Amino acid sequence: MPVKTLDDLLGEGVSGRRVLVRCDLNVPLDGDTITDDGRVRAALPTIRRLADAGAQVIVTAHLGRPKGAPEAKYSLGPVARRLGELLGADVRLAGDVVGEQAASVVGSLADGGVAMLQNVRFDPRETSKTDSERAELARDLAALAGEGAAFVSDGFGVVHRKQASVYDVARELPAYAGDLVLAELEVLRTLTGDPERPYAVVLGGSKVSDKLAVIEALLPKVDRLLIGGGMCFTFLAAQGHEVGDSLLETDMVDTCKRLLAEAGGKLTLPVDIVAADRFAADANVRTVAATSIEKGWLGLDIGPQTVAEFAAALANAHTVFWNGPMGVFEMAPFAEGTRGVATAIANAEAFSVVGGGDSAAAVRLLGLPEERFSHISTGGGASLEYLEGKELPGVAVLSEER
């Protein structure tokens, strides 16, 4: 059964109808200040289209990982304020998820208005492993939306989660895929279909174990696999090199040996490393050969020679997928590796995809022009699981017959 889209819903007419929209608004915060509003901006097009068509829009989302109960630091208050600023309209935030305050806020919605429910993970049923508990919350959400309501799934960053507001509610209300989810899926189908070659993948981040499945899935399909970030040290250790106090997954060394053997010449590791004597922005820093990291020192970024080699490989690529920073980019002494590789991707004449999460945050934090990338994903984990070949529950449920 084909997935119904936002266009289908708008074609049916939404004026005067309530539409529950699941967004991914899990933004980084410094106190009450949003440090990267990329996910809020990504949610705007679908919300605007519904509001402009006269729908009463109810936004549901999560923030952080509360323990199934309200926690002030995880309130969606800053997100509701920012969404209102971007929309140029008041976005009322309910004080609870499906209780009396939510009912009051939703009940006062005018046509074209937008309201937000409090962090859905404040309700323990949202992430419950028990189907009946999640289904109960989904029924409560559907009842809150009321008769004639619809559900739009537009939080791509959570579609790999079998959670009440993502999966179960799509079985309670007529369900549609939002524009953001459709755009993300189209890009990922391009990467997993028949991408234009040469096809290069850049992977960073801290742990090999987090990326093992995607490495195994992509190795047969790519022409070059460039490895940076903290995960590179386990590969270097697998080659027999000293990595000092760098991040190391000792239980993954044998796996890395196998991957290196299987990859042949496809897999490229750093040749130099920016090392520090401690994990701090004001640490003593020096650039060393990747094979010469001394004990007591730890690698926190790839070095300039590696950036040059990676950039040369990327210059010839026609398709690029990047997921994971090359170093601790939040600290100035260790940001140049990520900046250099991101700049090389931006300058490449290629279909380029930034795989969400820290990579997307790095693009914005380092002040790189977002328009130079073909697509910046909002869902790192969801993107990786799709590339691994896994089914995304929040997408699969949209095509179920009801």
N, C-alpha and C positions, 0 to 999 in steps of 0.2 A: 504494500500500500504506500503510495507516495506521501511525502511529508507535506502538510499544508503550511503555507507561508503567511507572512504578514500581509502580503498583497491579497491573498485569498480572504483573510479576515476583513481587511478594509473594503474589499469588494462586496462582502456581505453586509457591511454597514456597522459602525460602532458608535454612532452618535447616541448618547444617553446610556450606553452600556458600560458596565464595569469590566476592565481588563486587568488581570493580575499579570504582572511582568516580572519574571525572575531575571535579575541582573547580577553581574559580578562586580561588586563595588568594594572589594577587599583591598583597600588602598593602604599604603604605608602612612603612619601618623607619627608626628613628633609632638606629644601632648595632644592638643586639639587641632594641630595644624597638619593638613594633608601635604606631604612632601612630594607626591607624584599623583596628579589627578587624571592620569591617562585612562584609567578604567571608567571614571565618571564621564569623561568626554566620549569614550567609545559607546556608552549607553545612550547618549543623547539622541541619535537619529531615530531609533525605534520609539523612544518615549515621545519625542516631538511629533512624529507622524501620527501616533495614536491620539495625542492631545489635540493636535490641529484638526483631526477628524471628529472631534467631539466626544471622545471616550473619557470615562472617569478612570484614570490610570492609578493603579495600586502597585507600587514597587516593593518587591521583597528581595532581600539580600542578606549576606552575612559579613562579618568583619572579625578577623582573627579566629582564635580557637578558644572561646569561652567553654566552661565546663557544664553546659546545659542549664545555666542560670544567669540572670542579669549580672553584668560587671560593668561598672561605669566606664572603664578604659576602652571597652569594646562597643560603646554606644555608637549608633549610626548618625548621631547629631551632626558632627562635622561634615559627613557625606551629604545629608539632607540639605544643609546650608549651601554647600558647594553646588549641588545639583540645581538648587533654586537660583543661585547666581548665574549659572550657565544658561538656564532656561529663561531667565528674566521673569520668574514667577515664584510665588510662595509655594514651598513644598513642606507641608505639615508632616511632622514625624509622630507616629503613634508611640505611646509610652510602653506598649507591650506588643506581642506578636499577633495574637488572635483573641485577646480579652476585651474588656469593656472599653478601654481607651482606643483600641484599634477599631472597634465597632463605631465609636463616636466619630473618629476622624474619617473613616470611610463613609459613614452616613452623611457627613456634611460636604462631601465632594460635589462640586458642580461639574457640568459637562465641560470637558477640556482641562479639568483640574488634575493635579498630580499630588499624591500622598505617598508616604513611605512607612512601612511597618518597621518596628524595632527589630534589631538583629535576630534573624530567624533561629540562630544557634543558641539563643537564650532559652529556647524550648528544647528539652532533651530529646523529644521525639524526632526532631529534624535529622539527627545523625544516628538514630537508633538502628541497631542491626536486626531488630525484630520488625518484620514486615507489617504486622498489625498496628504497631505503635506509630510507624511512619504514616501508614494509611489513615490513621485517626487524625493526625495533624493535617494531612492533605484534605480530609473532609472538612475540617475546621476552616482551613483557608478558603475552600470552595464555598462554604456557607457564608463566610465573611464577604466574599465577592457577590454572592447572591444569585438569584435567578437570572438567566440570560447572559451570565458572565462568560468570559473566555480566558485562556491562559496563553501567554506568549513566553517561550523559552528563549532568552537572549543573553544568558550568562555563560558564554563559552568556557570560561575558566572553571566552571563547576559541572559541566555535562559528563565528566568521567566519574561523577559521584552518584551513587544510588541513594539520594536523600529526598526527604519529603517534598521540599519546595522545588526540586529539580525533576524528580522522577515520578513520585506517587501522585502529585497534583495533576500531572498530565493525563492521569487515568480518571480524574474526577471532573475535569472541565474540558470542553472542546479545546484542543491544543494546537498551537501554531509555532513554527520556527521564526524567530526574529531575524532581522537583516544582518546583525553581527554574527550570529551563529551560521547563517548561510554563507556569508563571506569567508569565514574561517574554514568551513568545510570545503569550499571551492578551492582555496589555496592548498589545503592539505591533500586534496585529491590530485592536484597538479604535481605535488612533490612525490606522491606514491604511485602515480600513473606512469607516464612516459616523459619525464622532465627533459628539457633541452640540455644537451651535454656540451662541455664537461659540467658535471654535477659535483659541487664541493659542499661538504658539511663541516662546520666549525662547532666543536663542543667544548664547553668549559664548565665551571662550577666546581664544587668541592669534592664530590665522591664519585668514583667509578660505579659503585653499587647502584647509585641513583640513575645512571645512564646506561647500565649494562645491556638491558633489553633493547634499547634503541640502537646502541652500537651494533649489536648482533643482527638486528633487522636491517640496518642501513648498509653495513659493510658490503654485502653482495651487490648493492644498487648504486653506490657512489663511485666517483672516480678519485676523489681525494677526501680523506678524513683528517682534519687538523685538530689536535688535542691540546688544550691549554688549561688554565685554572688549576685549582688544587688537585684535580684528578690526574694531572699529568705525572705527579710524583710517584704514584703507584706504578705507572707504566715505566718510568725511569728506573725504579727499583727492580722491576721485572727484567730489565736489561742488565742488572747487576751494578747499577750506579748507587753511590752514597747520596742520600737526600737530606742529610742532617736532621733537623727537627721539623721538616716540612710535613704537611698533612700526608699521612700514609695509611692505607687500608691493607694491613698485612695479610688478611684473609683473602684479598683479591689479587695478590701478586701472581699466583699460578694462573688465574683466569686471564690476567693481562698478558702473560707469556703466551697463552693460547691465542688470544686475539692478535697479538703481534705476528705470530706465525701464520695465522689465517689471512691477515691483511696484505701480506707481501709488501709491496712498495706504496700501497694506498695510504697507510697511516703515517702521519708526520707528527713528531714530538718536538718540543722546544729545544733549541740549541744553546740558548742562554737564559738566565733567570735573574730577576731582581730579588736579591736576598736581604734579609734584615736580621739583626741580632735579637729582636723581640717583636711581638705583634703590636705595633703602635705607630702612629703617624710620625712621631718624632724619633723613631728608632735609627740606629746607624744602618745605613743602606749601601750596598754595593752590587754591581752586576758581575755575575760569574758564569762560567761555562755550566751548562746543565749537568755535566758529568762531574762537577767539582764543587758541590755544595758542602761546606764544612759542617762538622758536628757543632751544635750550638746555634747554628743559623737556620733560618727557614725561608723557603721561597714564597714570595707573596705576589709575584707578577711574572709574566714572560718578558724577556729582554728585547732590546732594539733589533738585534740580528734576527731573532725569531719573528718579530713583527714584519721585518723586511721579507723574510722567506714566505711567511703566510700571505703577505700582500701580493707577492709575485704569483703564488698559486691561485689566488682569488681573482687576479686581473684577467686571467684567461677563462674563468668560469662563466657559464651561461645560466646556471641555476645555483643559488647559494641558500643554505639553511643554517642559521646560527642560533645556538641555544647555550647560554651560560657565559659569564664574564671570564676574561683571561687572568684576572687577578682581583685583589681587594680594591676595586675601583672607587669605593667610598672614601679611601684615604689617598690624598694627592700623590704621595711618592709611588703608589702602586696602581695608578690609573692609566698610565700611558700605553700599556699593552692592550687593554680593552679599547681605549680610544683609537689606537693605531689600526687594530683589526676592524673595528666598526667603520672607520673612515675608509679603509680599503674596500669593504663590502659596499659602502655607500657610493664609492667611485666606480665600482665594477659595472660593466655593461651587461648586467645579469638580472634575471628574475630573483629578487632577494627577499627572504623571509626571516624576520627576527622572531624567535620562538618564545616570546612572552617573558613574564617574570622579571628576573634580575637583568636580563639582556635589554628588555624594553625600558626598564628604569634607567639603565646605564646610558642608553641613547639620549634620553631626556636630561639626565643629570649632567652629562658631559657636554650638553648644548649642541648635539649633532642635529642636522636638519632631517626631521622625520620623513619629509617628502622624498628624500633620496633613496628610501627603501621601498620596495614594492608593497610590502605588507608587514606591519608590526602586530603580532598576535597578542591577544589579551589572556591567553591560557597556556602557560608553559607546560603544566602537567597534562592537560587534556591534549595538547599538541603532540607531546611525546608518546602518550598512550595510543593515539591514532597512528603515528608513524610506526609504533611497535606492532600494529595490526590488531590491537584490542578493540572490542566493541565499546562504544561510549553509551552507557545506559540512558543518559538524558537525551541523546539523539535517537537511539533505537525506539524508545517509548513513543516518540512522536509519530512513528509510522505504524503503530499497532492498530489493528482493526477494533472498533468499539461498537 
